[in-house]
């Protein structure tokens, strides 16, 4: 029996591996020739071009393999063992795309394909800097070889069903993945994970070739921001999926695989902030190199945790020996990074020193320290079960209380830094500037805290006083930061308005367009603070669980939920058990909710249960209702109701973060360069950062280098 598509996919992967090996070998040869004389350098151009074209061709080959696997799922080719275990005839077509990443072999193929795609774009854009791009391209090919070796020899996505007997139907997709957001969440997360390979390759290449200046940062800034945005979206989609599907009433449980995605996000966020120091002041070069090295290695560690079964998680795959390959790869990457750093460390000398503790530079340094502390805490808690089993012979799991005890104070300090940083001047901030710039935020903090307490938020009276106090502090600090950011926009816009005569709104837009990076960053900070306000609402969650028959009701925090009926239904993909619940608020009917419990089946041996949560959302809170099943003794539905305050603020904050990132990616009206250094004796902090930026933008001639 012939299997043309699996054979085509397998051959495509072997071809891609061969092309990547060619890219690595001949790319390395061209770089060596370029460094050893003019005659060899001329020859190296042809060698480099063939290596570049081979890298481009490898993307086409991996794309063919990915297409072959998706085609096998769409055509119900259950001769492919992977398709048999992750698809079925009754599976809706839009979920058959998800089969590409629903299992270990397919997800590794997705990683290889996305990495090839990033490499494809990089090689097409080589004119940015041919030599540096050649280094990055060669390093990317080495990373891609590792993943192609996995899918060719270790975790083969096109392996045929053992014994040659092809079943009539497949086992189907995991019910937890049969949700609209899961068509987007894994690809977004992987686009973030894989994307950090590009700035890593540029940073390592720049260090290897002793690249002068900070141009490699300018080249990789957009790569890093786009990658960071993808990872942010992936994490948030995962949070929303956990909230809407898992039915436990929350959106973040400090699950090891959740942590695996958070760690590179924290390190990548630190990198994005830290590179500004190198661009503007020639400082923190060692920090920046190691931050991107660590971020890349954390993406590999996250993949190791997910793929090896090393930790227990609802997101993780089964126990697998593939983890040994990732451990080996991590060791090689770490060794290369350490060797290159030690060999070239003199190239990373700082050009300036810290001059004052009260300065923009210090705020960036503290920001790095806090983010890396958070990253270390998450890493320690995630790996502690593995370490405890190795030392003591038994796993000791670190639960949510451990993370919250440490992460919440760290998060509050980050909010504080988010507000303070933009108000400080470079090099040194005068006492007069501190008094002027901090008055409004401090007033906002005090007024918010007092207003909340007058409104009835009394942390000392709550059962969980610590959480309530943290929430009150978060709300107050959030108000201060929002005030500070708003003031920065208004001050800058007022200067532009004076210079141009435009109205306030037009002046604000023009101000943002003239320095998209700065003001896009402010919008990102604004969105992060809004997210933290939403997260703080969890301190006031309430819940109640009861059995409900016809006409029974639950009352909770002003809501009354009445059971009108409960019934069952069946589809080709699942059976469902659901309840019809009318919701009243202050005596008025506001909606009807239909929570479900589904039993998915491809055959009786693989039936799996899943919940479909019913949620009524407002800006104030979410009414979150779960059908937990039936009591086997009474056959009555068991309904659990949660009141979750401010959850929508999280999703609104994310939207602001995305918008701010897109703004920051837009080229400014005036190109940027390093900030002109002023003598330390000149006292400019009488103006805020926004006023300084606006004054420069308003007074410089078009085309003047500007930050």
Secondary structure as a PSIPRED ss2 file (coil, helix, strand):
# PSIPRED VFORMAT (PSIPRED V4.0)

   1 X C   1.000  0.000  0.000
   2 X C   1.000  0.000  0.000
   3 X C   1.000  0.000  0.000
   4 X H   0.000  1.000  0.000
   5 X H   0.000  1.000  0.000
   6 X H   0.000  1.000  0.000
   7 X H   0.000  1.000  0.000
   8 X H   0.000  1.000  0.000
   9 X H   0.000  1.000  0.000
  10 X H   0.000  1.000  0.000
  11 X H   0.000  1.000  0.000
  12 X H   0.000  1.000  0.000
  13 X H   0.000  1.000  0.000
  14 X H   0.000  1.000  0.000
  15 X H   0.000  1.000  0.000
  16 X H   0.000  1.000  0.000
  17 X H   0.000  1.000  0.000
  18 X H   0.000  1.000  0.000
  19 X H   0.000  1.000  0.000
  20 X H   0.000  1.000  0.000
  21 X H   0.000  1.000  0.000
  22 X H   0.000  1.000  0.000
  23 X H   0.000  1.000  0.000
  24 X H   0.000  1.000  0.000
  25 X H   0.000  1.000  0.000
  26 X H   0.000  1.000  0.000
  27 X H   0.000  1.000  0.000
  28 X H   0.000  1.000  0.000
  29 X H   0.000  1.000  0.000
  30 X H   0.000  1.000  0.000
  31 X H   0.000  1.000  0.000
  32 X H   0.000  1.000  0.000
  33 X H   0.000  1.000  0.000
  34 X H   0.000  1.000  0.000
  35 X C   1.000  0.000  0.000
  36 X C   1.000  0.000  0.000
  37 X C   1.000  0.000  0.000
  38 X H   0.000  1.000  0.000
  39 X H   0.000  1.000  0.000
  40 X H   0.000  1.000  0.000
  41 X H   0.000  1.000  0.000
  42 X H   0.000  1.000  0.000
  43 X H   0.000  1.000  0.000
  44 X H   0.000  1.000  0.000
  45 X H   0.000  1.000  0.000
  46 X H   0.000  1.000  0.000
  47 X H   0.000  1.000  0.000
  48 X H   0.000  1.000  0.000
  49 X H   0.000  1.000  0.000
  50 X H   0.000  1.000  0.000
  51 X H   0.000  1.000  0.000
  52 X H   0.000  1.000  0.000
  53 X H   0.000  1.000  0.000
  54 X H   0.000  1.000  0.000
  55 X H   0.000  1.000  0.000
  56 X H   0.000  1.000  0.000
  57 X H   0.000  1.000  0.000
  58 X H   0.000  1.000  0.000
  59 X H   0.000  1.000  0.000
  60 X H   0.000  1.000  0.000
  61 X H   0.000  1.000  0.000
  62 X H   0.000  1.000  0.000
  63 X H   0.000  1.000  0.000
  64 X H   0.000  1.000  0.000
  65 X H   0.000  1.000  0.000
  66 X H   0.000  1.000  0.000
  67 X H   0.000  1.000  0.000
  68 X H   0.000  1.000  0.000
  69 X H   0.000  1.000  0.000
  70 X H   0.000  1.000  0.000
  71 X H   0.000  1.000  0.000
  72 X H   0.000  1.000  0.000
  73 X H   0.000  1.000  0.000
  74 X H   0.000  1.000  0.000
  75 X C   1.000  0.000  0.000
  76 X C   1.000  0.000  0.000
  77 X C   1.000  0.000  0.000
  78 X C   1.000  0.000  0.000
  79 X C   1.000  0.000  0.000
  80 X E   0.000  0.000  1.000
  81 X H   0.000  1.000  0.000
  82 X H   0.000  1.000  0.000
  83 X H   0.000  1.000  0.000
  84 X H   0.000  1.000  0.000
  85 X H   0.000  1.000  0.000
  86 X H   0.000  1.000  0.000
  87 X C   1.000  0.000  0.000
  88 X C   1.000  0.000  0.000
  89 X C   1.000  0.000  0.000
  90 X C   1.000  0.000  0.000
  91 X C   1.000  0.000  0.000
  92 X C   1.000  0.000  0.000
  93 X H   0.000  1.000  0.000
  94 X H   0.000  1.000  0.000
  95 X H   0.000  1.000  0.000
  96 X H   0.000  1.000  0.000
  97 X H   0.000  1.000  0.000
  98 X H   0.000  1.000  0.000
  99 X H   0.000  1.000  0.000
 100 X H   0.000  1.000  0.000
 101 X C   1.000  0.000  0.000
 102 X C   1.000  0.000  0.000
 103 X C   1.000  0.000  0.000
 104 X H   0.000  1.000  0.000
 105 X H   0.000  1.000  0.000
 106 X H   0.000  1.000  0.000
 107 X H   0.000  1.000  0.000
 108 X H   0.000  1.000  0.000
 109 X H   0.000  1.000  0.000
 110 X H   0.000  1.000  0.000
 111 X H   0.000  1.000  0.000
 112 X H   0.000  1.000  0.000
 113 X H   0.000  1.000  0.000
 114 X H   0.000  1.000  0.000
 115 X H   0.000  1.000  0.000
 116 X H   0.000  1.000  0.000
 117 X H   0.000  1.000  0.000
 118 X H   0.000  1.000  0.000
 119 X H   0.000  1.000  0.000
 120 X H   0.000  1.000  0.000
 121 X H   0.000  1.000  0.000
 122 X H   0.000  1.000  0.000
 123 X H   0.000  1.000  0.000
 124 X H   0.000  1.000  0.000
 125 X C   1.000  0.000  0.000
 126 X H   0.000  1.000  0.000
 127 X H   0.000  1.000  0.000
 128 X H   0.000  1.000  0.000
 129 X C   1.000  0.000  0.000
 130 X H   0.000  1.000  0.000
 131 X H   0.000  1.000  0.000
 132 X H   0.000  1.000  0.000
 133 X H   0.000  1.000  0.000
 134 X H   0.000  1.000  0.000
 135 X H   0.000  1.000  0.000
 136 X H   0.000  1.000  0.000
 137 X H   0.000  1.000  0.000
 138 X H   0.000  1.000  0.000
 139 X H   0.000  1.000  0.000
 140 X H   0.000  1.000  0.000
 141 X H   0.000  1.000  0.000
 142 X H   0.000  1.000  0.000
 143 X H   0.000  1.000  0.000
 144 X H   0.000  1.000  0.000
 145 X H   0.000  1.000  0.000
 146 X H   0.000  1.000  0.000
 147 X H   0.000  1.000  0.000
 148 X H   0.000  1.000  0.000
 149 X H   0.000  1.000  0.000
 150 X H   0.000  1.000  0.000
 151 X H   0.000  1.000  0.000
 152 X H   0.000  1.000  0.000
 153 X H   0.000  1.000  0.000
 154 X H   0.000  1.000  0.000
 155 X C   1.000  0.000  0.000
 156 X C   1.000  0.000  0.000
 157 X C   1.000  0.000  0.000
 158 X C   1.000  0.000  0.000
 159 X C   1.000  0.000  0.000
 160 X E   0.000  0.000  1.000
 161 X C   1.000  0.000  0.000
 162 X H   0.000  1.000  0.000
 163 X H   0.000  1.000  0.000
 164 X H   0.000  1.000  0.000
 165 X C   1.000  0.000  0.000
 166 X C   1.000  0.000  0.000
 167 X C   1.000  0.000  0.000
 168 X C   1.000  0.000  0.000
 169 X C   1.000  0.000  0.000
 170 X C   1.000  0.000  0.000
 171 X C   1.000  0.000  0.000
 172 X C   1.000  0.000  0.000
 173 X C   1.000  0.000  0.000
 174 X C   1.000  0.000  0.000
 175 X H   0.000  1.000  0.000
 176 X H   0.000  1.000  0.000
 177 X H   0.000  1.000  0.000
 178 X C   1.000  0.000  0.000
 179 X C   1.000  0.000  0.000
 180 X H   0.000  1.000  0.000
 181 X H   0.000  1.000  0.000
 182 X H   0.000  1.000  0.000
 183 X H   0.000  1.000  0.000
 184 X C   1.000  0.000  0.000
 185 X H   0.000  1.000  0.000
 186 X H   0.000  1.000  0.000
 187 X H   0.000  1.000  0.000
 188 X H   0.000  1.000  0.000
 189 X H   0.000  1.000  0.000
 190 X H   0.000  1.000  0.000
 191 X H   0.000  1.000  0.000
 192 X H   0.000  1.000  0.000
 193 X H   0.000  1.000  0.000
 194 X H   0.000  1.000  0.000
 195 X H   0.000  1.000  0.000
 196 X H   0.000  1.000  0.000
 197 X H   0.000  1.000  0.000
 198 X H   0.000  1.000  0.000
 199 X H   0.000  1.000  0.000
 200 X H   0.000  1.000  0.000
 201 X H   0.000  1.000  0.000
 202 X H   0.000  1.000  0.000
 203 X H   0.000  1.000  0.000
 204 X H   0.000  1.000  0.000
 205 X H   0.000  1.000  0.000
 206 X H   0.000  1.000  0.000
 207 X H   0.000  1.000  0.000
 208 X H   0.000  1.000  0.000
 209 X C   1.000  0.000  0.000
 210 X C   1.000  0.000  0.000
 211 X C   1.000  0.000  0.000
 212 X C   1.000  0.000  0.000
 213 X C   1.000  0.000  0.000
 214 X C   1.000  0.000  0.000
 215 X H   0.000  1.000  0.000
 216 X H   0.000  1.000  0.000
 217 X H   0.000  1.000  0.000
 218 X H   0.000  1.000  0.000
 219 X H   0.000  1.000  0.000
 220 X H   0.000  1.000  0.000
 221 X H   0.000  1.000  0.000
 222 X H   0.000  1.000  0.000
 223 X H   0.000  1.000  0.000
 224 X H   0.000  1.000  0.000
 225 X H   0.000  1.000  0.000
 226 X H   0.000  1.000  0.000
 227 X H   0.000  1.000  0.000
 228 X H   0.000  1.000  0.000
 229 X H   0.000  1.000  0.000
 230 X H   0.000  1.000  0.000
 231 X H   0.000  1.000  0.000
 232 X H   0.000  1.000  0.000
 233 X H   0.000  1.000  0.000
 234 X H   0.000  1.000  0.000
 235 X H   0.000  1.000  0.000
 236 X H   0.000  1.000  0.000
 237 X H   0.000  1.000  0.000
 238 X H   0.000  1.000  0.000
 239 X H   0.000  1.000  0.000
 240 X H   0.000  1.000  0.000
 241 X H   0.000  1.000  0.000
 242 X H   0.000  1.000  0.000
 243 X H   0.000  1.000  0.000
 244 X H   0.000  1.000  0.000
 245 X H   0.000  1.000  0.000
 246 X H   0.000  1.000  0.000
 247 X C   1.000  0.000  0.000
 248 X C   1.000  0.000  0.000
 249 X C   1.000  0.000  0.000
 250 X C   1.000  0.000  0.000
 251 X C   1.000  0.000  0.000
 252 X C   1.000  0.000  0.000
 253 X C   1.000  0.000  0.000
 254 X C   1.000  0.000  0.000
 255 X C   1.000  0.000  0.000
 256 X H   0.000  1.000  0.000
 257 X H   0.000  1.000  0.000
 258 X H   0.000  1.000  0.000
 259 X H   0.000  1.000  0.000
 260 X H   0.000  1.000  0.000
 261 X H   0.000  1.000  0.000
 262 X H   0.000  1.000  0.000
 263 X H   0.000  1.000  0.000
 264 X H   0.000  1.000  0.000
 265 X H   0.000  1.000  0.000
 266 X H   0.000  1.000  0.000
 267 X H   0.000  1.000  0.000
 268 X H   0.000  1.000  0.000
 269 X H   0.000  1.000  0.000
 270 X H   0.000  1.000  0.000
 271 X H   0.000  1.000  0.000
 272 X H   0.000  1.000  0.000
 273 X H   0.000  1.000  0.000
 274 X H   0.000  1.000  0.000
 275 X H   0.000  1.000  0.000
 276 X H   0.000  1.000  0.000
 277 X H   0.000  1.000  0.000
 278 X H   0.000  1.000  0.000
 279 X H   0.000  1.000  0.000
 280 X H   0.000  1.000  0.000
 281 X H   0.000  1.000  0.000
 282 X C   1.000  0.000  0.000
 283 X C   1.000  0.000  0.000
 284 X C   1.000  0.000  0.000
 285 X H   0.000  1.000  0.000
 286 X H   0.000  1.000  0.000
 287 X H   0.000  1.000  0.000
 288 X H   0.000  1.000  0.000
 289 X H   0.000  1.000  0.000
 290 X H   0.000  1.000  0.000
 291 X H   0.000  1.000  0.000
 292 X H   0.000  1.000  0.000
 293 X H   0.000  1.000  0.000
 294 X H   0.000  1.000  0.000
 295 X H   0.000  1.000  0.000
 296 X H   0.000  1.000  0.000
 297 X H   0.000  1.000  0.000
 298 X H   0.000  1.000  0.000
 299 X H   0.000  1.000  0.000
 300 X H   0.000  1.000  0.000
 301 X H   0.000  1.000  0.000
 302 X H   0.000  1.000  0.000
 303 X H   0.000  1.000  0.000
 304 X H   0.000  1.000  0.000
 305 X H   0.000  1.000  0.000
 306 X H   0.000  1.000  0.000
 307 X H   0.000  1.000  0.000
 308 X H   0.000  1.000  0.000
 309 X C   1.000  0.000  0.000
 310 X C   1.000  0.000  0.000
 311 X C   1.000  0.000  0.000
 312 X C   1.000  0.000  0.000
 313 X C   1.000  0.000  0.000
 314 X C   1.000  0.000  0.000
 315 X C   1.000  0.000  0.000
 316 X C   1.000  0.000  0.000
 317 X C   1.000  0.000  0.000
 318 X C   1.000  0.000  0.000
 319 X C   1.000  0.000  0.000
 320 X C   1.000  0.000  0.000
 321 X C   1.000  0.000  0.000
 322 X H   0.000  1.000  0.000
 323 X H   0.000  1.000  0.000
 324 X H   0.000  1.000  0.000
 325 X H   0.000  1.000  0.000
 326 X H   0.000  1.000  0.000
 327 X H   0.000  1.000  0.000
 328 X H   0.000  1.000  0.000
 329 X H   0.000  1.000  0.000
 330 X H   0.000  1.000  0.000
 331 X H   0.000  1.000  0.000
 332 X H   0.000  1.000  0.000
 333 X H   0.000  1.000  0.000
 334 X H   0.000  1.000  0.000
 335 X H   0.000  1.000  0.000
 336 X H   0.000  1.000  0.000
 337 X H   0.000  1.000  0.000
 338 X H   0.000  1.000  0.000
 339 X H   0.000  1.000  0.000
 340 X H   0.000  1.000  0.000
 341 X H   0.000  1.000  0.000
 342 X H   0.000  1.000  0.000
 343 X H   0.000  1.000  0.000
 344 X H   0.000  1.000  0.000
 345 X H   0.000  1.000  0.000
 346 X H   0.000  1.000  0.000
 347 X H   0.000  1.000  0.000
 348 X H   0.000  1.000  0.000
 349 X C   1.000  0.000  0.000
 350 X C   1.000  0.000  0.000
 351 X C   1.000  0.000  0.000
 352 X C   1.000  0.000  0.000
 353 X C   1.000  0.000  0.000
 354 X C   1.000  0.000  0.000
 355 X C   1.000  0.000  0.000
 356 X C   1.000  0.000  0.000
 357 X C   1.000  0.000  0.000
 358 X C   1.000  0.000  0.000
 359 X C   1.000  0.000  0.000
 360 X H   0.000  1.000  0.000
 361 X H   0.000  1.000  0.000
 362 X H   0.000  1.000  0.000
 363 X H   0.000  1.000  0.000
 364 X H   0.000  1.000  0.000
 365 X H   0.000  1.000  0.000
 366 X H   0.000  1.000  0.000
 367 X H   0.000  1.000  0.000
 368 X H   0.000  1.000  0.000
 369 X H   0.000  1.000  0.000
 370 X H   0.000  1.000  0.000
 371 X H   0.000  1.000  0.000
 372 X H   0.000  1.000  0.000
 373 X H   0.000  1.000  0.000
 374 X H   0.000  1.000  0.000
 375 X H   0.000  1.000  0.000
 376 X H   0.000  1.000  0.000
 377 X H   0.000  1.000  0.000
 378 X H   0.000  1.000  0.000
 379 X H   0.000  1.000  0.000
 380 X H   0.000  1.000  0.000
 381 X H   0.000  1.000  0.000
 382 X H   0.000  1.000  0.000
 383 X H   0.000  1.000  0.000
 384 X H   0.000  1.000  0.000
 385 X H   0.000  1.000  0.000
 386 X H   0.000  1.000  0.000
 387 X H   0.000  1.000  0.000
 388 X H   0.000  1.000  0.000
 389 X H   0.000  1.000  0.000
 390 X H   0.000  1.000  0.000
 391 X H   0.000  1.000  0.000
 392 X H   0.000  1.000  0.000
 393 X C   1.000  0.000  0.000
 394 X C   1.000  0.000  0.000
 395 X C   1.000  0.000  0.000
 396 X C   1.000  0.000  0.000
 397 X C   1.000  0.000  0.000
 398 X C   1.000  0.000  0.000
 399 X C   1.000  0.000  0.000
 400 X H   0.000  1.000  0.000
 401 X H   0.000  1.000  0.000
 402 X H   0.000  1.000  0.000
 403 X H   0.000  1.000  0.000
 404 X H   0.000  1.000  0.000
 405 X H   0.000  1.000  0.000
 406 X H   0.000  1.000  0.000
 407 X H   0.000  1.000  0.000
 408 X H   0.000  1.000  0.000
 409 X H   0.000  1.000  0.000
 410 X H   0.000  1.000  0.000
 411 X H   0.000  1.000  0.000
 412 X H   0.000  1.000  0.000
 413 X H   0.000  1.000  0.000
 414 X H   0.000  1.000  0.000
 415 X H   0.000  1.000  0.000
 416 X H   0.000  1.000  0.000
 417 X H   0.000  1.000  0.000
 418 X H   0.000  1.000  0.000
 419 X H   0.000  1.000  0.000
 420 X H   0.000  1.000  0.000
 421 X H   0.000  1.000  0.000
 422 X C   1.000  0.000  0.000
 423 X C   1.000  0.000  0.000
 424 X C   1.000  0.000  0.000
 425 X C   1.000  0.000  0.000
 426 X C   1.000  0.000  0.000
 427 X C   1.000  0.000  0.000
 428 X C   1.000  0.000  0.000
 429 X C   1.000  0.000  0.000
 430 X C   1.000  0.000  0.000
 431 X H   0.000  1.000  0.000
 432 X H   0.000  1.000  0.000
 433 X H   0.000  1.000  0.000
 434 X H   0.000  1.000  0.000
 435 X H   0.000  1.000  0.000
 436 X H   0.000  1.000  0.000
 437 X H   0.000  1.000  0.000
 438 X H   0.000  1.000  0.000
 439 X H   0.000  1.000  0.000
 440 X H   0.000  1.000  0.000
 441 X H   0.000  1.000  0.000
 442 X H   0.000  1.000  0.000
 443 X H   0.000  1.000  0.000
 444 X H   0.000  1.000  0.000
 445 X H   0.000  1.000  0.000
 446 X H   0.000  1.000  0.000
 447 X H   0.000  1.000  0.000
 448 X H   0.000  1.000  0.000
 449 X H   0.000  1.000  0.000
 450 X H   0.000  1.000  0.000
 451 X H   0.000  1.000  0.000
 452 X H   0.000  1.000  0.000
 453 X H   0.000  1.000  0.000
 454 X H   0.000  1.000  0.000
 455 X C   1.000  0.000  0.000
 456 X C   1.000  0.000  0.000
 457 X C   1.000  0.000  0.000
 458 X C   1.000  0.000  0.000
 459 X H   0.000  1.000  0.000
 460 X H   0.000  1.000  0.000
 461 X H   0.000  1.000  0.000
 462 X C   1.000  0.000  0.000
 463 X C   1.000  0.000  0.000
 464 X C   1.000  0.000  0.000
 465 X H   0.000  1.000  0.000
 466 X H   0.000  1.000  0.000
 467 X H   0.000  1.000  0.000
 468 X H   0.000  1.000  0.000
 469 X H   0.000  1.000  0.000
 470 X H   0.000  1.000  0.000
 471 X H   0.000  1.000  0.000
 472 X H   0.000  1.000  0.000
 473 X H   0.000  1.000  0.000
 474 X H   0.000  1.000  0.000
 475 X H   0.000  1.000  0.000
 476 X H   0.000  1.000  0.000
 477 X H   0.000  1.000  0.000
 478 X H   0.000  1.000  0.000
 479 X H   0.000  1.000  0.000
 480 X H   0.000  1.000  0.000
 481 X H   0.000  1.000  0.000
 482 X H   0.000  1.000  0.000
 483 X H   0.000  1.000  0.000
 484 X H   0.000  1.000  0.000
 485 X H   0.000  1.000  0.000
 486 X H   0.000  1.000  0.000
 487 X H   0.000  1.000  0.000
 488 X H   0.000  1.000  0.000
 489 X H   0.000  1.000  0.000
 490 X H   0.000  1.000  0.000
 491 X H   0.000  1.000  0.000
 492 X H   0.000  1.000  0.000
 493 X H   0.000  1.000  0.000
 494 X H   0.000  1.000  0.000
 495 X H   0.000  1.000  0.000
 496 X H   0.000  1.000  0.000
 497 X H   0.000  1.000  0.000
 498 X H   0.000  1.000  0.000
 499 X H   0.000  1.000  0.000
 500 X H   0.000  1.000  0.000
 501 X C   1.000  0.000  0.000
 502 X C   1.000  0.000  0.000
 503 X C   1.000  0.000  0.000
 504 X H   0.000  1.000  0.000
 505 X H   0.000  1.000  0.000
 506 X H   0.000  1.000  0.000
 507 X H   0.000  1.000  0.000
 508 X H   0.000  1.000  0.000
 509 X H   0.000  1.000  0.000
 510 X H   0.000  1.000  0.000
 511 X H   0.000  1.000  0.000
 512 X H   0.000  1.000  0.000
 513 X H   0.000  1.000  0.000
 514 X H   0.000  1.000  0.000
 515 X C   1.000  0.000  0.000
 516 X H   0.000  1.000  0.000
 517 X H   0.000  1.000  0.000
 518 X H   0.000  1.000  0.000
 519 X H   0.000  1.000  0.000
 520 X H   0.000  1.000  0.000
 521 X H   0.000  1.000  0.000
 522 X H   0.000  1.000  0.000
 523 X H   0.000  1.000  0.000
 524 X H   0.000  1.000  0.000
 525 X H   0.000  1.000  0.000
 526 X H   0.000  1.000  0.000
 527 X H   0.000  1.000  0.000
 528 X H   0.000  1.000  0.000
 529 X H   0.000  1.000  0.000
 530 X H   0.000  1.000  0.000
 531 X H   0.000  1.000  0.000
 532 X H   0.000  1.000  0.000
 533 X H   0.000  1.000  0.000
 534 X H   0.000  1.000  0.000
 535 X H   0.000  1.000  0.000
 536 X H   0.000  1.000  0.000
 537 X H   0.000  1.000  0.000
 538 X H   0.000  1.000  0.000
 539 X H   0.000  1.000  0.000
 540 X H   0.000  1.000  0.000
 541 X C   1.000  0.000  0.000
 542 X E   0.000  0.000  1.000
 543 X E   0.000  0.000  1.000
 544 X E   0.000  0.000  1.000
 545 X E   0.000  0.000  1.000
 546 X E   0.000  0.000  1.000
 547 X E   0.000  0.000  1.000
 548 X E   0.000  0.000  1.000
 549 X C   1.000  0.000  0.000
 550 X C   1.000  0.000  0.000
 551 X C   1.000  0.000  0.000
 552 X C   1.000  0.000  0.000
 553 X E   0.000  0.000  1.000
 554 X E   0.000  0.000  1.000
 555 X E   0.000  0.000  1.000
 556 X E   0.000  0.000  1.000
 557 X C   1.000  0.000  0.000
 558 X C   1.000  0.000  0.000
 559 X E   0.000  0.000  1.000
 560 X E   0.000  0.000  1.000
 561 X E   0.000  0.000  1.000
 562 X E   0.000  0.000  1.000
 563 X E   0.000  0.000  1.000
 564 X E   0.000  0.000  1.000
 565 X E   0.000  0.000  1.000
 566 X E   0.000  0.000  1.000
 567 X E   0.000  0.000  1.000
 568 X E   0.000  0.000  1.000
 569 X E   0.000  0.000  1.000
 570 X E   0.000  0.000  1.000
 571 X C   1.000  0.000  0.000
 572 X C   1.000  0.000  0.000
 573 X C   1.000  0.000  0.000
 574 X E   0.000  0.000  1.000
 575 X E   0.000  0.000  1.000
 576 X E   0.000  0.000  1.000
 577 X E   0.000  0.000  1.000
 578 X E   0.000  0.000  1.000
 579 X E   0.000  0.000  1.000
 580 X E   0.000  0.000  1.000
 581 X E   0.000  0.000  1.000
 582 X E   0.000  0.000  1.000
 583 X E   0.000  0.000  1.000
 584 X E   0.000  0.000  1.000
 585 X E   0.000  0.000  1.000
 586 X C   1.000  0.000  0.000
 587 X C   1.000  0.000  0.000
 588 X E   0.000  0.000  1.000
 589 X E   0.000  0.000  1.000
 590 X E   0.000  0.000  1.000
 591 X E   0.000  0.000  1.000
 592 X E   0.000  0.000  1.000
 593 X E   0.000  0.000  1.000
 594 X C   1.000  0.000  0.000
 595 X C   1.000  0.000  0.000
 596 X E   0.000  0.000  1.000
 597 X E   0.000  0.000  1.000
 598 X E   0.000  0.000  1.000
 599 X E   0.000  0.000  1.000
 600 X E   0.000  0.000  1.000
 601 X C   1.000  0.000  0.000
 602 X C   1.000  0.000  0.000
 603 X C   1.000  0.000  0.000
 604 X H   0.000  1.000  0.000
 605 X H   0.000  1.000  0.000
 606 X H   0.000  1.000  0.000
 607 X C   1.000  0.000  0.000
 608 X E   0.000  0.000  1.000
 609 X E   0.000  0.000  1.000
 610 X E   0.000  0.000  1.000
 611 X E   0.000  0.000  1.000
 612 X E   0.000  0.000  1.000
 613 X C   1.000  0.000  0.000
 614 X E   0.000  0.000  1.000
 615 X E   0.000  0.000  1.000
 616 X E   0.000  0.000  1.000
 617 X E   0.000  0.000  1.000
 618 X C   1.000  0.000  0.000
 619 X C   1.000  0.000  0.000
 620 X C   1.000  0.000  0.000
 621 X E   0.000  0.000  1.000
 622 X E   0.000  0.000  1.000
 623 X E   0.000  0.000  1.000
 624 X E   0.000  0.000  1.000
 625 X E   0.000  0.000  1.000
 626 X E   0.000  0.000  1.000
 627 X E   0.000  0.000  1.000
 628 X E   0.000  0.000  1.000
 629 X E   0.000  0.000  1.000
 630 X E   0.000  0.000  1.000
 631 X C   1.000  0.000  0.000
 632 X C   1.000  0.000  0.000
 633 X C   1.000  0.000  0.000
 634 X C   1.000  0.000  0.000
 635 X C   1.000  0.000  0.000
 636 X C   1.000  0.000  0.000
 637 X E   0.000  0.000  1.000
 638 X E   0.000  0.000  1.000
 639 X E   0.000  0.000  1.000
 640 X E   0.000  0.000  1.000
 641 X E   0.000  0.000  1.000
 642 X E   0.000  0.000  1.000
 643 X E   0.000  0.000  1.000
 644 X E   0.000  0.000  1.000
 645 X E   0.000  0.000  1.000
 646 X C   1.000  0.000  0.000
 647 X H   0.000  1.000  0.000
 648 X H   0.000  1.000  0.000
 649 X H   0.000  1.000  0.000
 650 X H   0.000  1.000  0.000
 651 X H   0.000  1.000  0.000
 652 X H   0.000  1.000  0.000
 653 X H   0.000  1.000  0.000
 654 X H   0.000  1.000  0.000
 655 X H   0.000  1.000  0.000
 656 X H   0.000  1.000  0.000
 657 X H   0.000  1.000  0.000
 658 X H   0.000  1.000  0.000
 659 X H   0.000  1.000  0.000
 660 X H   0.000  1.000  0.000
 661 X H   0.000  1.000  0.000
 662 X H   0.000  1.000  0.000
 663 X H   0.000  1.000  0.000
 664 X H   0.000  1.000  0.000
 665 X H   0.000  1.000  0.000
 666 X C   1.000  0.000  0.000
 667 X C   1.000  0.000  0.000
 668 X C   1.000  0.000  0.000
 669 X C   1.000  0.000  0.000
 670 X C   1.000  0.000  0.000
 671 X C   1.000  0.000  0.000
 672 X C   1.000  0.000  0.000
 673 X C   1.000  0.000  0.000
 674 X C   1.000  0.000  0.000
 675 X C   1.000  0.000  0.000
 676 X C   1.000  0.000  0.000
 677 X C   1.000  0.000  0.000
 678 X C   1.000  0.000  0.000
 679 X C   1.000  0.000  0.000
 680 X C   1.000  0.000  0.000
 681 X C   1.000  0.000  0.000
 682 X C   1.000  0.000  0.000
 683 X C   1.000  0.000  0.000
 684 X C   1.000  0.000  0.000
 685 X C   1.000  0.000  0.000
 686 X C   1.000  0.000  0.000
 687 X C   1.000  0.000  0.000
 688 X C   1.000  0.000  0.000
 689 X H   0.000  1.000  0.000
 690 X H   0.000  1.000  0.000
 691 X H   0.000  1.000  0.000
 692 X H   0.000  1.000  0.000
 693 X H   0.000  1.000  0.000
 694 X H   0.000  1.000  0.000
 695 X H   0.000  1.000  0.000
 696 X H   0.000  1.000  0.000
 697 X H   0.000  1.000  0.000
 698 X H   0.000  1.000  0.000
 699 X H   0.000  1.000  0.000
 700 X C   1.000  0.000  0.000
 701 X C   1.000  0.000  0.000
 702 X C   1.000  0.000  0.000
 703 X C   1.000  0.000  0.000
 704 X C   1.000  0.000  0.000
 705 X C   1.000  0.000  0.000
 706 X C   1.000  0.000  0.000
 707 X C   1.000  0.000  0.000
